[in-house]
């Protein structure tokens, strides 16, 4: 409570009221006291003067005042502590509407007197819990304009400061509004504001800003790296930064394959060779990844017995079917007598090709 100690008294002859303070500043919800002293002639017309009534008022005129104790705005909140020459007004649970002028009046068996001007009360308040509102209230899309507004009931008026969570308490901006003229995905996060005046500081609750955006760069990964062997486990993964989360579509050689984020070949075959890419899509847009080529290699045991006298040659290699048939063509058009056996590892299957060139070419066409 702040008192401005200006002594004021007014009287007529021996009549008067003196207020200890003419201006008082107090916090909302607190209790304030307004002391005053009064005087009057001890006798008038040879008759002793007696005080018959004393009270404080804010409403009505000096001649027809309304006693605070009968004023419904002050019910249960007003007390008088008076004696023969002084009277203290006590008001509890102060409210902002209590900010008015208070006057003391006493009435004797001869006359009455009002101390005017009275005491001016100003009820102030530290900021109430600030609230944060977002405009527009609909879904926030990257590139749009967004405004956050902080508001608090405070007297004197509050000063506002904006913060973002996990930014080391560094203020983003000052003022009741935080404006994003073209909001970015990186602006997503928890925001709050503080309201401050000379009577205190209050912090708002967090407001989460969730910026939606179309898929950004689409990443495609292949594991394992290096040569891909037939019957091995291979995984293709498609990923993208998007909000809401993207759905994925895989393509092989330009044709849709499936709609999963991953393609898993538990035992990849040569027929799985081809060009692969994926598309990431949400309701805000779509984006296509680069393509990746998969060439499945066969670990093949190639046995070529060729008879040059008593010498036999054996070749073992890891080659693709494409390379095998190049060898077919070379041998088929030579004068060397041979028989060719192709045995893929881990299988019981064996293919035998004769030295007849037409038969070799027929086999090549069927396998390719």
Secondary structure, 3 states (H helix, E strand, C coil): CEEECCCEEEEECCEEEEECCCEEEEECCCCEEEEEEEECCCEECCEECCEEEEEEEEEECCCCEEEHHHCHHHCCCEEEEECCCEEEEEECCCCHHHCCEEEEEEEECCCEEECCCCEEEEEEECCCCCEEEEECCCCEECCCCEEEEEECCCECCCEEEEEECCCCCCCCEECCEEEECCCCHHHCEEEEEEEEECCEEEECCCEEECEEECCCCEEEEEECCCCEECCCCEEEEEEECCECCCEEEEEECCEEEECCCEEEECCCCHHHCEEEEEEEEECCEEEECCCEEECEECEEEEEEEECECCECCCCCEECCHHHHHHHHHHHHCCCCCEEEEEEECCCCCCEEECCCHHHHHHHHHHHC
